[in-house]
Amino acid sequence: MATAYIETIRGFARQFRANERNLTLYFPDFDAPPASHSFNRVFGPPVGVSQREWPVYPRLQELLTEADALDRWDPSDLRMEHVFTIDLDGVHLYGVPPGARAMMLFLSNASYHRAFHWGNPDAAVLFLGEDEVARGVFQGPIPDRSRRRWSRRFALAAVDVPGDLFDPEAQEDPRISALHDAVWQAPARLGGRPIWVRNDQTTRTPSGSWRHIDTSPGMKVGLASSPEFLMQFERRFADVNLGNQGVMYVTGQSACFQSF
């Protein structure tokens, strides 16, 4: 049986006819054993990247100084922290580049970063194809500060829901409203549209339409991707500094967070 929150979402989704459940969402399940070949992982080593291809953050010393964490500074290692890998085998998400087998998020530093807005240099989203993933899990040492993180594997649970779930006008239906609230409580979710996004035009939050976000090129490693929304997660999924009850939103090209 899947984690309780996933079963709750499935219970609400079953109130709709099969032909109404036209959108697939994916949720992390830390209780179900992942398949032996799966790359789903929070923290720990990434898959398919070499030491040379690992994203770096040139201003790491400045960042750690600001965070009062210079005890973790290694001048010979400017690598960003691998936050998670999503295995895309069997996963169908709008916005994922064709041929992608794995999606990864790297942050300058999980405990303290400046991923406040789209296109920030503190977050890197990578997509790798089968050839790169075939290299396997990174075997060398990971950044010292990452060794202190809780690394764990997980399975992905697919749940079919009505696409109206993300339509504000549909919230008048109590079944949609209940399902929406259950989905919002998930520690992480892939697919659909973002929940709880402020457009307050401040530099610390995403602004403007999700269809017109920053499309400047990011990391050169991996497959080129689009700026479509792909997932959101909270600290219960990955122990990343997200401010006060914050949420991090991930697109094909960037990631940033908002907090209360």
HUCOR-V402924 format. One record per helix or strand of 3 or more residues. SS is the DSSP state (helix for helix, strand for strand). FROM is the first residue (numbers start at 1). LEN is the number of residues. If there is no record, write none. Layout:
BEGIN
[[SS/FROM/LEN] [SS/FROM/LEN]]
END
This chain:
BEGIN
[[helix/4/10] [helix/18/3] [strand/23/7] [helix/60/7] [helix/70/3] [strand/81/7] [strand/100/8] [strand/123/7] [helix/130/4] [helix/144/5] [strand/155/7] [helix/163/4] [helix/168/5] [helix/174/11] [strand/188/3] [strand/229/5] [strand/247/5] [strand/255/4]]
END
